[in-house]
């Protein structure tokens, strides 16, 4: 009886402590992403993304030029405002650009999500997993980018090459219609984008600052009548975010009490770290996987991030961005296929992960 009581007492102490540590790790990234999504909504309502997409569609040259320029837009929005913002607001723009240029839309449809995942390695705020893994590391955006730039560049180049080779027929068109330019509104959206970029780059803990900025520009935009609250709520999908947050917290508490996943990531090498992260992302989504695998200071955090950020290109359920993408694509009348997504991912994921590990190991081995 004394032994049972002792064990019960340990549980009563350990579980609340594990919950406290998990919440401390988990809430800042989710708050930051919520803030970035708010900024993205305001920027979209100011037609900033639409104007950039239309500008790309009006460029001289063929389908490859259009596709390359739009992938550059996806990369920029992913890096600055995160990959979820990118897929939510740019997938429709890419589809419309392809349709207006009479190009096959498949390359543009899948490019929106694959490139968003691949480009999310560069800044802490580009992907929730980056923040979850680096919790407590007090790393600024600039120093994080310096360490991840080689892996990020390799992943982006490989992703672009796979997409172009896979769907090169989509990038050929026999006709071209005139596309009218779109004039953006210069106001709260641009202020939000610039402010969020500076905060993510300069502040070690930008979550509350970015969220406050997002709320402020949303209030301003709502006052101008250019943003409807139902549309904003649909884009942010708070129910999905809340569900993933709950799962992440539950797994974080479990792994802190159990200890096995955290101990494992403290003993394996760089390649194993990346592939364990990839497998975990495919099984439980990369956000809960990030909490599960980084609870006890992983030995190779950046290799772990390579797997967490690039691995979800293997299955749609692997990342929040891909789930958003599936919903948005269907809403825009496209035909996204879970099977096609994984068929391409089987080629893309191993190539991009190994290229990222190889280039990073050659350029800055100490950063893995």
Beta strands, then each sheet from edge to edge (+ up, - down):
end
